[in-house]
Amino acid sequence: MKLTLLGTGCPSIDYKRCGSSNLVLTKNTKILVDCGSGVTQRLNQSGNSSADIDALLLTHLHTDHVVDLYQLIISSWHSDRKSIWKIYGPKGTKKFIDKIFLAWQDERKLRIDYEKRKSIKALNYKVYEFNKEGNIKINDIKIKYFEVDHKPVPFAYGFSFFNNNKKLTISGDTRPCESLMLNAQNSDVLLHEVFIEYEMNKISKLRTKQTLHNVKEYHTPSNLVGKIAKLSNCKKLVLTHFVPTRFNISKLKKIVKRDFGKDPIIGEDLLTIKIN
């Protein structure tokens, strides 16, 4: 099993760090987790195609995690995808996707009628909405989904992936929470978001002290993420979803290592980690 980080950024624009997205893959299976801005370009750069994705899993419906969903589906059609999309997400996912498809309905119909492609299966989708927690099996990968705490977002999830006695856990967006630590226990790799609070100390015309406080409150600060990894007893900690996207790497490693006991891996777009 391998993990490729396609996008390690946040809502702030940074050409080095695209929107949140990760690819979990084996020789037989490709599962995409989230589809933030730039996901199709990063898939292409990584040597993969939207045509070959077996399933799309959504952690939650914040824009930086789903904004390129329609582009992902359309690009798969242009890349000769021959199967419908299987999409798993929180409550409200079907309504969300139906509205996007309605907005583009006229343009899509024009293309279908005029271009005369052999199949339009790639433009169809089946949505499965999560319960509080549960299990999915996609080919040779077993997945446990579980709620995390990203309130006021009402439904947010993390995932654990299992293949050949190896375990990968993806936190999604979350403040420190018991659910994540319990489900991440003994992971070979824990991919966790991080809010670098000491880098986020500037207000602006639109960003107030209250803004900074509130953003921090529903993410995991850098002075706690190492503790979470330690309590989870994971073998490797990989950091992603950096807020902000530019920071002192050495300082962040030092802070996290103090609690984790080992250097974290600082995620970068297109970084691939083998879980074996």
Salt bridges, closest charged atoms under 4 A:
ASP14 OD2 - ARG246 NE 2.71
ASP34 OD2 - HIS65 ND1 2.75
ASP64 OD2 - HIS65 NE2 3.47
ASP64 OD2 - HIS241 NE2 3.14
ASP98 OD2 - LYS94 NZ 2.76
GLU107 OE2 - ARG111 NE 2.61
ASP113 OD2 - LYS109 NZ 2.73
GLU115 OE2 - ARG111 NH1 2.89
GLU115 OE1 - ARG117 NE 2.89
GLU147 OE1 - LYS132 NZ 2.89
ASP149 OD1 - LYS151 NZ 3.78
ASP149 OD1 - ARG175 NH1 2.72
ASP173 OD2 - HIS60 NE2 3.43
ASP173 OD2 - HIS65 NE2 2.97
ASP173 OD2 - HIS150 NE2 3.67
ASP173 OD2 - HIS241 NE2 3.26
ASP188 OD1 - LYS166 NZ 3.95
ASP188 OD1 - LYS235 NZ 3.21
GLU193 OE2 - HIS219 ND1 2.64
GLU217 OE2 - HIS213 NE2 3.98
ASP259 OD2 - LYS227 NZ 3.19
ASP263 OD1 - LYS257 NZ 3.96
ASP269 OD2 - ARG42 NE 2.94
